[in-house]
Every structure is written in structure tokens, then in C-alpha cells.
Amino acid sequence: MREGPTTSLTVALVHYTAPPVVGGVEQVLGHHARLLADAGHAVRIVAGRGGSLDARITFVPLPGADTRHPAIVGLQADLDAGRVPPTFATTVALLADQLAAAVAGADVVIGHNVGSLNRNLALTAALHEVACRRTGARLILWHHDLAWALPAYRASLHAGHPWDLLRTAWPGATQVAISEGRRADVVEVMGIAPAAVQVIPNGVDLGTLLGLAPGTMDLVRASGLLTLDPLVLLPARITPRKNVELALRVVASMRSAGRTAAGLVVTGPVDPHGSDAGDYLETLVRLRHDLDLDASVMFLVEMLDDPSSEELVHDLYRLVDMLFLPSLDEGFGIPILEAGAHRLPIVCSDLPALRALAGDAALYVAPDADPAVVAALALARLDEDAVARLARRVRTEFSWEAVYRRGIEPLLAR
């Protein structure tokens, strides 16, 4: 699992509502909360409606944050019409005190859309008031949507306070946008430099999206597979006939060619019928080390009692980028069919049994081919497939684990 942070922080996430309330921002907030908790931070969610996602995450109800709270509905109706009602100041003062109590002791406060949208301007003004009190907490404004940049909100926006809070860069606040397009909106609306806005995208839950078993995801996270690009699968027993050493040398050649994140998973156990099976595995482990691939090539047999679990192997087919089958001999070739079912690019030995199955769907190479040549051909095959390129980006850049590692973790460490 992901290692805990050097310094554990208390992080408060603020929004109108939170899971199990259904919504795009609510979904993102829920993933952020779990990622932060996974990393060892103390997490609380402050919202008008919602609940605790799990035992590690505290839900702090703040009724006035809810856009459907009766007092907020009437107040917001006046504001949308351009009127600041007499009760606005007192409502904001009360809400600010409640919000300050809810985030007390937090090292970081993250407001999702609160500094961007006019859905609850009393909450926006209250968060601004709490920030001005300089409690010592770092404020991050996370912009999913910007009212001042979207035509649908223009009729309910007006000059002056509190609407101007949505187009002002609050002193001391860190600005985060979910895309380059949203960063451009923040820059234009607030009149700040692009460098003052960090882009951290939303992500996808790969485990749920691909239907991966929880045990598979635990293994994937522990072994760092999500960072490998391209990620090659060799589903075969550890036996000399499978020519596993060529796969290692091809991955090393990919890395030498500039694909420094290339990696390989070999799924099978040692051959139970070969007297030298253990020696062959030791040879491969030494070769892995000599090629500087210790962190890039994984033999499941080193990690699991049952490395050839059908559930795990089938999960890996959904996760990897390419099947590589460099066998010296094959009588049939079930992995070819499995890769075909998963629409995976295939590189395999030029053997009659494999040609009979894959036809023109595979890239064929000689079992004794130059690894650098095979690497170049395999990379070209992957790069010419736009869908395969996107799949690699989803895994390495847009899985929630990647979003945390590449964006959220560095943001908190600053």
C-alpha cells in the first residue's frame, strides 16, 4: 500500500454537500478524502449534507453550507436578483463562526467550488472571513466551475460584494483548477498569472472501472504497476521454453530508448515438472538486477502463493498495455485468445501455432531476435494505436492514485 507521509496533516474539505449525496464535485471530494486518509492524513469533510465515508474520515455537519437550507434558499434568491438582504451580514457572521469551529486545528482547508460559484454566497463570504482571520491554516481554493466564466450564471452575477469574491484572488490562497481550460478561466476572471494556478485533474477509479478485485488493486498499488508505461504482460510459467529472458531484455531496451518507465509482469509459477525450474528463476532474477530492472519487472511467484490465480491474471489483462509471448515453442497459445478477448496489442514469437490463432492481429518476431529491434517494433505498434495511447494515459496520469501522486501530494508538501 501507499506509504504514509513524512508529516501527517489535518485536512478539512469544504463543500455544499458530500457523499452519499450524488454529484460530480461530491464524487471528487470523496475520492480526495479517501486518498488523503490512505496517505495517513487526518481528514474531515465539512458540508451541509452528507455523511462519513469510512471510519478514518470525520464528517462535520454545517447546515448553512447546504444550498437547500431554508435560510440560504431565500437569501440566495435575493442575491441572484442583485439585492443584498439585511440578513446577509448576520448570516455570514454566524456561518463564519460555525465554519471556523468546524475547521479548527486543520493545517489545510480546501474549498471545492466555494470560491468559484454563487450557489451559496453566504458560505463563500464566510470562508473568506475565516481566511482573513489568519488562523494558521493554509487555504486552497479548488475550482471545478467558475460562475464568472460561464454564461449560464451571468444573469445571477452582479458588481460588488459578495459577487466579486468569485472573481478575486484571495490573499494567501492557493488556486487549483481541474484542467488547462479551467486554469485559463481562472486567469482571465481573476487577472492573475497562469503560474499562480496549479492544474490537478480529476481521475477515475481504475479498480471499479475495470472490475478489478480488491486483492488485485492491493498488489497493483504495492508494486507500483500504475506508474509503468508501457506495461507488458507475459502470462507464462517460469520455464526456459517460455524465453522469459528475451522479455527482460526487450523491456531494458525500451528503457534505453527513452521509455524509462517501461515494465513487465510475469504471472506464472516455476515449472513444477522441471528439475532446473528454481535455477531458471534465479537466473532471471540475476538478469533483472544486472539490467537495472528490479523496480520494473515483477515475477508474481516472488510475491504470491498462487501467482497464476485466474482472477488475478484476468485482471491484469484489463490493466496492461501489451501481451508479449516470446516462447521458443508453443503447441497452442491460450494467452493469444485471452489478449484478443481484451483487445490487447500482441507481440509474439513467429510460431505456426501462434500465427494460426492471431493471424494478422499480432506483431511476430523471432525468438532469438535482437531485443532492441523488438523493443522498437513493439513501441511503434503501441504508439500507432490511439486507443492504446489513451489507455496508458488513463492509468499513468488519471487513475486516482496517479492524481494523488502527481498532483495532490506535491501540493500538500509545498
N, C-alpha and C positions, 0 to 999 in steps of 0.2 A: 504494500500500500504506500501512498504518498507519505514521505517523511514529514514530521511536524516542523513548524517554523523555528528559527533560532529564537525569535521573540514572539510570544503569544500576545495577540492584541484582542481587545474587546471592540467588536464592530457592531454598530447599530444600523440596520437597513430601514429606511423610512419610505412609506408609500401610502396611497389612499386605502388600498386593500391588499391582502396577501393570500396565498393558497390556504385553504382549498378553493377560494374564490377563483373563478376561471378568467384568465385574461393573458395577453401576451407579456406584459410587463410583470404580472404576478408570476407567470411561469419562469421568467428570467430571474426574478428575485429569489424564487425558491431554489433554483439551481445554484445561484450565488451563495445562498445561506448554507447549503449542503457542502459546497466546495470549501468554503471558509471553515466550516466545522471539521471537515475531513483533514484540513491542514493544521488543525489544533487551535484555531482561534475560538474565543468565546463570542457567540453570535446571538443577537436579539433582533427580532423583527418588530417594528413599531408601525401599527396600521389601525385603521378604523374597524375593519372586519378581517377575519382570518383565524388562524389557529397555529399551533405548534406543529412543525413538520416532523420532528423526531425529538427524542429526549435531550439531545445536545443543543437544541435551538429554543430560545425563550421567546414566546410571543407576548408582547406588551400591548394591550388594547389602548387605543387613543381614539375614542368615539368621534371627536371633532375632526379627525383626519378623513373620515368617510364622506365621500361626495354625496351620499344619500342620507346623511344625518339631517333631521328636520331643520335644525337651525342653520345648517350650511346650505341647504337647498334654497331657502328663502333669501339668504344673504347673497348667494351666488347669482340668483336671478336678478337682483338689483345691480350687481356688479356687471353682469353681462349686458345690461341695458345702459351702462355708463354712469350709474349712480353709486356713490359710496355711502351706504346707510349709516345712521348714527351709531348703530350697534357694532360696526365693524371693528373699531379700535378696541373696545372692551372684549370682543370675541377673540381677537388676535392676542391680546394680553393674557387672557385666561389660557388659550391654547398654547401660547409660548411657555407659560409656566408648567403646564402639563407635559409638553414635549421635552422641556429641559429636564424634568424629573425622569422621563422615560429613557433619555439617553445619558443620564448622569453616570459618570465613570467610564464612558466609552472613549477609546482612543481615536476611533474613526467613526464618523457619521456619514452615511451615504444616502442621499436623497434621490430616489428614482422618479424622474419627471416632475418633481415638486418645484424645481426651479425652471421648468420649461413650459408647463401647461397651465391654463387658467381654469382647471376643473374644480379647484378648491383654493382660491386665492388667500383665504384666511390661513390655511396651512402653509402656503408659500411665505406669507408675511411672518408667520410665527417662526418658521425655520430660519428666516433671515434675522429675526430678532434674537433668536438663540445664538446664531453665529456671531452677531455683533456683541454679545456678552463675553465673548472670548473665554469660553470655559476650558480651553486647552485641547479640545477635540479637533481633529482635522476634519474639514468638511469637503466631501466630494459630491459634486452635482452630476448625476448620470443622466444624459439626455437621450431619450428614445425618440421623442417628438418635440417640436418647438412650435408653439402656438403662433408666434410672430412670423414664422416662415411658411405656415400652411394656410391656404385660402379659406378652408373650412372654418377657421377660428377668427377670421378678421373682423367679422361683424360684432363679436363679443369682446374685442380689444379696444382700449381707449388710452389716450395720452395721460400720463401722470401716474401717481401711486394709487393702487398697488400693481397696476398692469406693467409698469416699467421694470418691476423686479424680474420679469420674464425676459427682458432684453438687456439686462445689465450683468456684467461680470462681477459678481460679489467679491469684495476684497478678501483675499486669503483662500478662496475656494478653488479646488482643483476641478477642471472641466473635463468630462469624459463624454464622448459620443460613440454611438454604436456602429458607425460606418463613416466612410470618407464623405459621403453625401451629407450626412448629418453634421459632420465636422464643418463642412462648407456653410451649412445653415447657421451654426453657432458663430462662426467667424463673421458672417455677414450681419446677423442680427445684433451681436454684442460688440462688433467693431474691434475684435482682438486678433492677434496673430495666430495663424494656423498652428504654430508650435506650442501655443498655450492650451491646445485642446488635444487630449490623447484619445486615440481610437482603440476601443476594445470591443470586438464584435460579440454578437450573441452566438450561441453554439447549439449543438444537438447532442442528445443523449444517445451515444452510439449503441450502448448496451440494449436500450429499449428499441431504438430504431431498427437494429439488425436482429433483434430477438436473441441476443446472446445470453447465455446462462450466467448467473451471478458469479459462479466459480471461474468462468472464462474471463469475466471482467476483472476479477481479483488478480488472476495470473497476468493479464494484459497490463494492468497498472503496475504490478510489482516488477515486471520485466522490462518496462519502458517501450513496449511494442508500438504504442501510438506515436512515438517520435520517429520511427524508422520510415524512410522514404527513398526508394521503393522498398516494400516489404514483400519478400519472396517466400513461398511455401514449398517445402519438399516433404510430402507425406509418404514416408518410406521407412522401413526398418533400417537399423544401423548395421549394414552388411556391405562388404566390398562390391557386390554386384550392383548396388544402387549408386556407386560412383559419387558418394557424397562430397569427396574432396574437391571435385570439379565445381560443385555449387559454392563451396567456401572460396575458392579462387576467383570465381566469377564475381561474387559479392566484393571481394577485395579489389578487383579490377574496376568495378563500378565506383568504389570509393576513390580509387586513384584517378578516375576520370572526372572527378568533381562532385559525384553524388555521395558526399561524405556521411550521409545518414542512411545509406543502404543497409539492409539487414535481412536475415534469413531465419526461418523457423523450421527445424527438422522434427517431425512429430513422432516417429516410430521408436519402439524399443530396440534393444540389441537383438540380434537373431538368436532365438532360443535353440536353434539346431546347429549353429556354427561353433566349433570349438575355439575359434580365434575371435569371436564376436567382441569380447571385452577388450582385446588388444586393438581391434579396429577403432573402437570408440576412443581409446586412449590416444591413438594416432591422430584422430580427428581433433581431439581436444588440444593436443600439442600444436597441430597445424593452425587451429583457430588462434591460439596465443601467438604463434610466430607471425601470423598475418595481421596482428593487432585487431582482432575481431571479437575479443572477449565480451564486449558490451553490445555487439551487433549480431551475433549468431547464437541462437538458443537451441539446445537439444532438450526437448521436453523430458527425456529419460533422466536427465540430471535433476529435474525439479519435481517430478510426479511419480507416484507409484504406478499409475496407469496412463502413460503418455499417449496411448492410442485410443483413448476413450472416443467413441463415435461422436458423442455430443460435442466434445471439445474440438475435434478435428473439423467437424462440420461448421462449428462457429468460426474457426479460423479461415475457412474458405470464404466466409462472408466478409472477413476483415482485411485480408491480404490483397496485394495488387497483382500477383502473378504466380502461376504454377510453374515450377522448374523441375523436370523429371529427367536427369542426366544418366539414366540407367545404362549399364553395359548390355543388358539383355532383359527382355520382358516377354512373357507369354500372352499377356492381355493388356492390362493398364487401366484399372478401375479409376485411378486419380484423373485420367483424361476425361472420363464421363462425369465425374464429380465437378471438375473445373468447368466443363461445358454447361452443366446444370446451373452453375453460379455465374456464368458468362465471364469467366476469368480469362485474360490473355494466357496463352500456353507457350512455353518453350520446352522442348523435349528432344531426346535422342532420336536420330533418324533410324528407327527400327520398324520393320514391317507391321508388327502388332500395333504400334502406336499410330502409324500412318493410317492403318485400316480404321481406327476409331476417330482420329482427329481430322483426317482429310486435309483440306486447305485452311483449317482454323488454327493450326499451330505453326510455330516457327521451329524448324528442325535443324539440329546441329549434330556434329559428330561427337561421340562420347569422349574422344581424345582431342577435341578442338582447343585452340588457343583461348584461354579464359578471357583475355582482353577482347578478342573478336566476339565471343559470345556475349560479353557484357555490353559491347557497343550495339549489337543487333537487338538484344533484349531491351535496352533503354530506348532505342529507336522505335521498337514495337510499342512500348508503353507511351512514349511521347506523342505518337501519331494518333492515339486514341483519346479524343477529347473527354469522353465519359470517364475513362480511367484516370485522366489527369485531375478531373474534378473530384473523383472519389478519394484520391490521395490527399487533396487539399482539405477535404472534409475531415479526414482522420487526423491529419497533422496540424491543421490550423483551426478547425471549427468544432472538434469534439469539445465538450465542456472541460475535459482535463487539459486540452491544449490551450483553451481560452484562459484558464486559470494560470497555467504555467507561463504562457507568453505575455499575458496582459495584467491580470489581477494581482498575481504575486509580486511582480516588479513594482506595480503601482503602490501596494502597501509597504514595500520595502523602502520606498523613496523617502 
